[in-house]
């Protein structure tokens, strides 16, 4: 996985986390505090905290741009597939576990599951939020939408020829799957 903020690139690999401030010409390993050979599967950079999710369902956080890492013990041991953010709220979509939210200060809290979808909703493969805070979740059941911070969900799958949605992009009020 690869993320950027400003002139910094972070790359998650099966050998850990690496940072470049030279447009990728030179990479520095940043694994102080992360288990050996962690298989970084997802990275996310918020204003003050960087998150690294691993293939063995652990979540690490760094408050110094990856120089040192600490295990985030407030997150359930579930494999994170994706992250999204709206203002100060960070969302983490998981495999077989649904969506968790945190404000970077409080513990992670699991959102309520959708009442109107029987199967496939728990595997969250992609997440987006729009400028109004509407959450869109790409799942194995299609696209689920919540306009009330995840309290209720609506299945939005009309016109999808494939229910498994691995990527979502929001532009204005349009959602692309």
C-alpha positions, 0 to 999 in steps of 0.5 A: 500500500502507498500513501502520501501527505505533502512531500512524504510517501509511505509504503507498506510492504511485507517487510514493514513500513518505508518512508521517502521524502525524495519522490521515491528516490530513497526509502528509509525503513520505519519499523521501530516498535513494529513486529518483525516482518509485519506485512503492512496491508494498509496505511493511513495518515491523519493530521497527527497520527499515522496508522499501519495495519498488518496482515495478522490483524494488528493496528499500529499508530505513530505520532512522529511520522513513523519514526516509532510505532506503538500497538493500538490496543483499543482496536479489535483484532480484525484485519483492516482493509481500508481507511477513510476520514471526515473532519476529525473522525477516522473510519476503518473498514475490516474483513468480517467485522464491519466498520470502526470509528475513532476521533484519534483520541478515543478508543475505536468503536464498532458502528451498528450493522446494517439491518437491511442487508443479509450477507456480504455487508461485513466485508468492507473493501473500500470506504469514502466520505463526502464533504457532508460526512456521508459514509459510503462503504464498498462491500461484498453486498454492494455499496452501503450508504449512511448519512447519519454517522453510521447509525442506519445504512441503505443499500445502493446497488441499482445498476451495479453488475457486480456486487463486490465493490473494491474501490469507491471515489467521491467527487461532489455528490457523485459516487463512483464504484 
